[in-house]
Amino acid sequence: MAGWSDLSVDLKKNVVEKLDLMGRQSLRCTSHADRSIVDDTDFHISRVRLSISKSGYLIVVHTRIDDWLRVEILNRPNGGAIINKSQNSWNPEDVVTKELEEGTPEFWTILLLHNFFDYGTTKIDAVEFEIEGGTDAPKGVIFFFAFSDFQTLETEHLKSRNLKNASKHNKSVKAQKVRQDTKKAPRHEKCVKA
């Protein structure tokens, strides 16, 4: 019987086109070849909302009308972060929670954004920001949107505005720092073998 590894690249891309965001992320962690196929397959996201508050971050990704992902990254009382994830459900019993002792909520937010969207084949219709009054917008998250590879009209506007306001030296140093910080992240156990 033929298995996944026996399929042609074109057939695998047809399957990947039908996967939701988390399905794609899971497939990316299985092998380098599958990661490459996922990264090379177009992915359309209708809306991404990023909310920033004193307690942490909220990422909501809408791929279709009834298909969405909600990830909340909160400050952990003793340092680190608490990540709450739910998909297509508002039921509190369906929320998956993970406590991380290392890293800050900003670090994990940038890492998740990078893993979800930083591919040239990802197309996002709209990126919405919501920043709670009195909260400083973290530069790392803003620079992620300014220098990442996904495509959207709002991001292009953000890129051009940030590039005008930053000197060439500051822009390149900050962009390198954001990318270096995301590369130094501890790998998820499932992805280490890939």
C-alpha positions in Angstrom: 0.0 0.0 0.0 1.3 3.5 -0.9 2.0 5.9 1.9 2.8 9.6 2.3 6.4 9.2 1.4 5.4 7.5 -1.9 3.3 10.5 -3.1 4.7 13.0 -5.6 5.5 16.5 -4.5 2.6 17.9 -6.5 0.1 15.6 -4.7 1.7 16.5 -1.3 1.2 20.2 -2.1 -2.5 19.5 -3.0 -2.9 17.9 0.5 -1.0 20.8 2.2 -3.3 23.4 0.5 -6.3 21.9 2.3 -4.6 21.9 5.8 -5.4 24.5 8.4 -2.6 26.5 10.2 -2.0 23.9 13.0 -2.1 21.0 10.5 0.6 22.8 8.5 2.7 23.4 11.6 2.4 19.7 12.6 3.5 18.6 9.1 6.4 21.0 9.2 7.8 19.2 12.2 7.8 15.7 10.6 10.8 16.1 8.2 12.9 18.5 6.3 11.3 17.5 3.1 7.8 18.0 4.4 8.9 21.4 5.9 10.1 22.4 2.5 6.8 21.4 0.9 4.7 23.3 3.5 6.9 26.4 3.1 6.7 26.3 -0.7 2.9 26.0 -0.7 0.7 29.1 -0.8 -1.3 29.8 2.3 -4.1 32.4 2.5 -5.0 33.9 5.9 -7.9 36.4 5.9 -7.0 38.2 9.2 -4.5 38.2 12.0 -5.1 40.2 15.2 -2.4 40.9 17.7 -3.5 42.4 21.0 -0.9 43.7 23.5 -1.7 44.4 27.1 0.2 44.6 30.4 -0.7 40.9 31.1 0.6 39.6 27.8 -0.2 39.0 24.2 -3.1 37.6 22.2 -2.8 36.3 18.6 -6.0 35.4 16.7 -5.6 34.0 13.3 -8.7 33.7 11.0 -8.1 31.5 7.9 -11.8 30.9 7.0 -15.2 31.9 8.5 -15.4 29.0 10.9 -11.6 28.3 11.1 -9.6 30.3 13.6 -6.8 29.9 16.1 -6.5 31.8 19.4 -3.2 31.9 21.2 -2.8 33.8 24.4 0.7 34.4 25.8 0.6 35.6 29.4 3.2 36.7 32.0 3.9 33.8 34.4 4.1 35.0 38.1 7.6 33.5 38.7 9.0 34.4 35.3 8.5 32.7 32.0 5.2 32.5 30.2 1.8 30.7 30.1 0.4 29.9 26.7 -3.3 29.1 26.2 -4.3 27.8 22.8 -7.8 27.1 21.4 -8.9 26.3 17.9 -12.5 26.8 16.6 -14.0 26.7 20.1 -14.8 29.3 22.8 -15.4 26.5 25.3 -12.9 26.9 28.2 -12.6 23.1 28.5 -11.1 23.0 25.0 -8.2 25.4 25.9 -4.8 23.7 26.0 -2.4 25.4 28.5 1.3 25.1 28.7 3.6 26.8 31.2 7.1 27.7 30.1 9.7 28.6 32.7 12.1 30.2 30.2 11.7 33.2 27.9 9.4 36.2 28.1 5.9 36.5 26.6 7.4 38.9 24.0 10.0 36.2 23.0 7.4 33.5 22.7 5.1 35.8 20.7 7.8 36.6 18.2 8.7 33.0 17.9 5.1 31.9 17.3 4.6 34.7 14.8 7.8 33.7 13.0 6.8 30.0 12.9 3.2 30.7 11.7 3.8 33.4 9.1 7.4 34.2 8.1 7.3 32.5 4.7 7.1 34.2 1.3 4.1 32.0 0.4 1.9 33.2 3.2 -0.6 35.9 2.2 -2.5 37.8 4.9 -5.4 40.1 3.9 -5.3 42.2 7.1 -3.1 42.6 10.2 -4.8 44.3 13.1 -3.0 45.7 16.2 -4.7 46.4 19.5 -2.5 48.0 22.1 -3.9 48.6 25.6 -3.5 52.2 26.9 -0.4 52.8 28.9 1.3 49.7 27.4 4.5 50.3 25.4 4.5 48.5 22.0 7.3 46.0 22.2 9.8 46.9 19.4 10.6 43.2 18.7 7.0 42.4 17.8 6.7 45.6 15.7 10.0 44.9 13.9 8.8 41.3 13.2 5.9 42.7 11.1 8.2 45.3 9.5 10.9 42.7 8.3 9.1 39.4 7.8 8.5 37.7 4.5 4.7 37.2 4.4 2.7 39.5 2.1 -0.1 41.9 3.0 -1.0 45.5 2.1 -1.0 46.6 5.8 2.4 45.1 6.3 3.8 46.9 3.3 2.5 50.2 4.8 4.1 49.3 8.1 7.4 48.4 6.5 7.6 51.7 4.6 6.7 53.8 7.6 9.2 52.0 9.8 12.0 52.3 7.2 11.4 56.1 6.9 11.7 56.5 10.7 14.7 54.3 11.3 18.3 55.0 10.2 19.8 52.3 8.1 22.1 51.2 10.9 19.4 50.9 13.6 17.1 49.2 11.1 19.6 46.4 10.2 20.8 45.9 13.8 17.2 45.6 15.2 16.1 43.3 12.3 19.2 41.0 12.9 18.5 41.0 16.7 14.8 39.9 16.2 15.8 37.2 13.8 18.7 36.0 16.1 16.4 35.9 19.1 13.9 33.7 17.2 16.7 31.4 16.0 18.0 30.9 19.6 14.6 29.7 20.8 14.6 26.3 22.5 13.2 23.9 20.0 9.9 22.2 20.6 10.4 18.5 21.5 8.5 17.3 18.4 10.6 19.4 16.0 14.0 18.5 17.4 14.2 15.2 15.4 13.2 16.9 12.1 
